[in-house]
Amino acid sequence: MKRIIITAELIEEEEGGYTVYCPELDIYTQGDDIEDAISNLKEAAELHIEELGIENLRFKEIKRREIQLVV
């Protein structure tokens, strides 16, 4: 087994719940709360990697910057 680290970007939705995005694997999912969303992301990531094959996994390099806008 190989241990990998992925990012969970959480977005609180106005109607309730959270959308969560993993930029390294380019997958989205959602959940009723943060814990549910993260759990669903773990499951989605594991299924994605299982389908793709760990040997074919290529992480995208993620560069994050906070950008300030004046509006």
Legacy VTK file of the C-alpha trace (Angstrom):
# vtk DataFile Version 3.0
C-alpha trace
ASCII
DATASET POLYDATA
POINTS 71 float
0.000 0.000 0.000
1.123 3.474 -0.844
0.225 6.505 1.256
-0.605 9.692 -0.625
-1.754 13.117 0.495
-4.476 15.017 -1.316
-6.094 18.413 -0.776
-9.723 18.958 0.247
-11.038 22.392 -0.727
-14.352 22.870 1.083
-17.066 25.257 -0.060
-20.014 25.892 2.233
-23.189 25.970 0.133
-25.974 28.502 0.728
-28.640 25.790 0.727
-26.668 23.784 3.267
-23.933 21.220 3.129
-20.510 21.393 1.551
-18.998 20.826 -1.838
-15.438 19.512 -1.696
-12.865 19.554 -4.491
-9.573 17.701 -4.810
-7.423 19.585 -7.338
-4.711 16.904 -7.515
-7.200 14.346 -8.844
-9.699 16.844 -10.297
-12.679 15.303 -8.482
-15.645 16.866 -6.698
-18.148 15.500 -4.226
-20.357 16.831 -1.450
-21.621 16.153 2.042
-24.076 17.348 4.659
-21.256 18.634 6.888
-17.459 18.914 6.728
-16.833 15.414 8.084
-19.324 13.892 5.635
-17.824 15.804 2.702
-14.284 14.684 3.588
-15.416 11.097 4.047
-17.111 11.196 0.638
-13.958 12.690 -0.914
-11.818 9.887 0.514
-14.195 7.309 -0.941
-14.341 9.062 -4.331
-10.530 9.384 -4.436
-10.028 5.710 -3.573
-12.477 4.653 -6.297
-10.851 7.028 -8.806
-7.380 5.647 -8.054
-8.642 2.050 -8.117
-10.231 2.618 -11.535
-7.227 4.481 -12.951
-4.600 2.263 -11.335
-2.015 3.569 -8.880
0.738 3.063 -11.467
-1.078 5.456 -13.832
-1.695 8.126 -11.218
-0.221 11.499 -12.166
-0.714 14.292 -9.691
-1.271 17.747 -11.048
1.049 20.323 -9.533
-1.087 22.768 -7.584
0.017 26.352 -7.007
-2.252 28.439 -4.821
-2.214 32.177 -4.430
-4.605 34.443 -2.620
-5.479 37.362 -4.849
-6.865 40.577 -3.470
-9.371 42.453 -5.602
-10.732 45.936 -5.194
-14.339 46.065 -6.358
LINES 1 72
71 0 1 2 3 4 5 6 7 8 9 10 11 12 13 14 15 16 17 18 19 20 21 22 23 24 25 26 27 28 29 30 31 32 33 34 35 36 37 38 39 40 41 42 43 44 45 46 47 48 49 50 51 52 53 54 55 56 57 58 59 60 61 62 63 64 65 66 67 68 69 70
